[in-house]
């Protein structure tokens, strides 16, 4: 990257900081800090849901998977349509009736205080891991362009997002999400257009690539040994995004910030359309990289870097800004959501300037996690596998707890608490001990264990314990 291209990325970061300052709420009330007075339209919130869930991990991992392993990952796309039914039919109406700053407050009334606090802790750990991996992913790719140390890139990216999200609150997060989506979508379209024009790519060449890179043998089998099969990919993605849209504070916070239940439903439908559009672009973009570079011996990240570097001046700067947009959208949303679920729970965080410094503390914890992950993820290799094993796998116990809290009266408080705790412990052990399963198998097995454990414990003597007070 030359000075001009670096200046584009720096200008983007400064604009994000300025937006945070401009959108700083006049009132530091929790309603303004975490819901912006429920004043956003479904268009802003729908795009915000999409871009906050779509981080640098997806931005890098999806085309990398296409380049290295072919089109099998496409089986995940129908899940974004299938997930709309349960989310609009059950989850959105439920959470809209139980409006609050935390998505998990209802667990205290349904079960007891232990279930509510367990969900809060699990969410914090889940999001800290997600932000850490997001920071790592963007730094890993930007290192290829800039040559800067990963630790420096992680610190610069993280501190920028921490500043504007803590100063501007939820309003700044949603406004910057919209800008980040425009930058991300526009950059993908522009670089793809350049590749098609400069390299003479056509619809026929993309079709030939798909013919030359078929789905793997046994793709429609039920084997959990195949990296991605039709059934594991579709089922795993459906569970993972049911957790994202039905049990994740980040998304639920956007339902609560909607003007009405109808607006919240329109927002999640818009989100699915935006996700499918971006993933379709990344599919074509990944195929374009593969056809232009024509070097399967190079790792996917290197191929992507060479692809961008081959374009006219300024393309690398735009792509860097898009990658920063993908990263910061997840970081700012995660920090604001973590602060929201902790609102009023921890005296240290809730007593200093209306959670402002609490958001900063959580942000620097995420930075520390990203720095520690440098050697860990480097040993794993595939960022796509890391995302599915760790991120989606650890979302399963939270989804299990929310599902039994909403849909069944047979699970006892003890069953909910100890079953979810058992499922979480299993998730950790499963990721550590099993390394050769399908990338989507972890979330499928983890939620099955958590639900089963909650039911078994509820049917045992532990399930007869007296319900604890909610506070």
HUMO-V816425 format. One record per run of one state. SS is the DSSP state (alpha for helix, beta for strand, coil for the rest). FROM is the first residue (numbers start at 0). LEN is the number of residues. Records with the same first field share a line. If there is no record, write none. Layout:
SS->FROM-LEN, FROM-LEN
//
This chain:
coil->0-2, 22-7, 38-1, 40-1, 53-2, 69-1, 76-2, 97-8, 110-2, 146-3, 199-3, 212-17, 246-2, 256-1, 258-2, 293-6, 309-5, 342-4, 350-5, 380-2, 407-5, 433-7, 459-1, 464-7
alpha->2-20, 29-9, 41-12, 55-14, 70-6, 78-19, 105-5, 112-34, 149-50, 202-10, 229-17, 248-8, 260-33, 299-10, 314-28, 346-4, 355-25, 382-25, 412-21, 440-19, 460-4
beta->39-1, 257-1
//
